[in-house]
């Protein structure tokens, strides 16, 4: 039987043509096959890999060579310092989306306890769970609502809320955007809606494994962004704010007369790469 180190070397070589981080992928997949951490792999590098684990590792490498995302193979992804369960029913959490959490928490800190927070299109629940976890860590309290039109996605979100012990803080509902929220108001709305142009050739092969309904939004990628921004004023409290993740060329929506008339403050928040990432609009 070959050692852990041998398998990492072989796995890295096998993934070179399919991944931008072949060694990291090989280590994550081998650790998953063995049921141990990457740190344990290093400390036990010369130990032999049992045949059952070796077979699982080969299966995972084959799936990765077909460009299936690591997160779907191992069933989890880190986001905002927390580990979230993921499945093909939900979008894989991305570092850029942490901006929604950061600005949501900052806005909460201006308002304090009793703030009503809505997560539209919650998917895995990563944003609302991270918000609830961080606000609780600060000894704060808020009213959280999270909606998604997919019952499968809501099941994943609820499991993540339970895993991070915030399930009792969040009201999860099945809803197509605002459809099940009529008559309610919120102080903060956060959302990572679909914003990729239909048929875009600028996405990686891995993206094709993710749910298309969470990614694509019409010929210009703005269908859902416009729908949310047109309906949001009816559900935002006085001086309420919405933070919407967007594509880097979609800031023009801030000057759309159908939208601008309803918001007194409008701005674009950039990510660490200097790309437009979040639309911020306040009533």
N, C-alpha and C positions, 0 to 999 in steps of 0.2 A: 504493500500500500504506500502511496505517495504521501509526503508530508504537507502540512498546511502551507508552508512556504512554496513548495513545488506547485500546488494548486493555484496559488495566487499568481505565480509567474505564468503558468499555462493559461489561466483565465484572462490575465492582462493581455497576453499576446493574441488570444482568440477574439478579444473585443476591440482591438485597435482600429479596425475598419468600421466599427459600428457605434463608437462612443467617443465623446470628447474627454472623458475621464475614465479610461479603461481600468486602471489599477483600483481606483476608488470603487467602481462598480463591482469588480471581481472580489474585493474585500467585503463589501456589503452583502453580496450574494453568498459568498462562502460562510460568512458569519450567520446569515439567515439559515443556511443549510445545516449548520452545526448547532444553531441555537445559542450563539455566544456573541459578544460584542467585538468590534474591531480591535479594541485594546487587548482582549483575550487572544485574538489571533496573533498579535505581535509577541505576547509573552509565551505563547505555546507554539511558535512557528515551526519547531522541529518535530512536533507530535504528528503521528499518522492520522489520516482522515478515514473514518469508518466507511465501509463500502456503501451503506445506505445513504450517508451524507454525501458521498462522492456522486452517487446517482442523482440526488436532488440538485447538487451543484451543476451537474451537466445539463439537467433540464432547465435550470434558471439561465444558464449561459445561452442555451439555444433560444429561449424566449427573448433574452436581451438582444441577441444577434438579429432578431426580427424587428428590433427597435421598440419593443414593448418597454414602457417606462419602468425604471427600478421601483418606483413607489407602488405600482400595481402588482409587481412580482412579490415584493415583501409585505405589501398591504399597509404601509404607513409612510408618513412624510412629516418632517419637522417644520413647524411654523411658529414664529414668535416665541421660541424657546420651549414649545410644547410639542409632543408627538401626537399626530392625528391618524386615526384609521382612515384609509381611503379604499375605494373600489372603483371599477369602471363606470359606476353610476354617478360619480362626482368628479369635478375638476380637481386636479392635483394642486394643492396650495403652493403659491410661489412667493419668493421673498418680496417682490414689489408690492404685493397686496398687504404686506405688513404696514404700509403707509396708512391704510384705512384704520387700522387698530391704533396706531400712534396718534393720529389726528382725532379719532373718536375719543380716546382717553383724555387728550388735551382739552377737548371741548367739554367733556364731562367735568373735568376739574374746575372749569369756569362756572359750572352750574350747580354741581353738588348732588346730594342725595335726592331721590325722587325723579331724576332725569329719566325720560322715556326714550329708549333706544330701539331702533328697528334695523334689522339686517335683511335686505331684500335679496332673494335668490341665494339662500344661505349655503347650498351645496353641502360640503363636508361639515359645515358649522364652524370652520376654523376662525372666521372673523368674530362672530358673536361669542364663541367660547373663549377666545383670547381676550376679548373685551371684558367679559364677565370675570374671568380669572384675574386679570390685572386690576380691575376696579375693586374686587374683593380683597386682593393683596394689599391695596392701599386703604383697607378698612372702609371703603365706600359702599354704596348700594344704589342700584338703579333698577328700572323695570325694563326687561329685555323681551323683545318679540323677534322671532325669526321665521321667515316664510320661504317656501319653495314650491314650485308646481309639481315636483317629482316626489312621489311617496318613497321611492327607493333612496333618494338623496336625503330625505328627512330621517329615514331610519339610520343612516350613517351619522347624520348630525346629532341625533339623540344619543347614539352610542358614544360619541366623542364628548358630549356634555356630561354624560354619566361617568365616563372615564376620568374626567377632570373635575368631577364633583361640583358641577354648577347646573345640573339638570333642573333642580328645583327653582332656579333663578330665571329660566328661559321658557317662554311660551312659544312652542313650535306649532306652526300651522301650515296646512297645504293651501297654497294660494298662487294664482298667476299674477305676479307683481302685487298691485294693491287691491285686487278684486275681493279679497276676504277681509279687508280692513276699513271698509267704508264707515265713516262717522268717528273714526279714531284719529288722534293726533299724536305726533312724536316730536321730541326736541332735537334728536339726532337721527339721521338716516344714513346708513352706510350700505354700499352695494358694489359688487364686482360683477356687472352684467356682461353678456356677450358683446364683443365690440370688434370682432374680426370680420373683414369683408368676405362675403360668400365667394368660394372658389379661389381664395388667396393662395398664391404659390410661395408665400414667405414664411410658412410655418414649418417646423421641423417634422420629420416622419413620426416622432413620438406623439405629437399632438393628435394624430389621426386615431389614436387609441382612446382619446378622451371624448366625453359626450358632446356631440356637435351642437346640441341645443344650448350648451353652456359657453360656446365659443363664437358661433357665427350669427351675424345680425344684419342680413340684407346686403345689397350691392355696395353700400358705403360703410357698412359696419355700425351704423348709427341708429338703426330701427329701435332697439330697446332703450338706448340712452335717451332718445327724444321722447319716447313714451313715458319713461320714468320722470323726466324733467317737466313734462307737461302736466302730469298728474300730481307730482310731489307737493305743490303749494297747498292743495286741499287737505293734505295730511300733516303738514308741518305746523308746529305751534308758532306763535308770534316770536320772531327772531330765531326760529328753528333753522338748522343747517343740514345740508345733504353733502356727503362725500361720495363721489362716483368714480370708480376706476375707469380709465378710458385709454384709447390708443393714442400714440404720440402725435397724431395729426388731427385730433378731433376737438381741439380747444376752440375751434371756430363756433362750436355750439353755444359758447358763452355769449356770443353776440347775436344769436338767432332771436329775432324780435318776438317770436312766440314764447320764448323761454325767458329772455332778459327782463321782460316787463314785470315778471313776478318776483324777482330777486334784487335786493338792493346792493349786495356784495357778491362779486363773482371773481374767482381767481383760479389759476392752474398751479397745482403742486407738482414739482418735478421729483423724479426718483434719483438715486445715487449716481446714475449714469447721465444725469442732466436731461433726461427725456420727460416730456409731459406725461404725467401718470394719473393724476386725480383731479377731477373737477370739484371745486368747492363753491357752493352757492348758499347764500343766507337770505332768508326772508326779511 
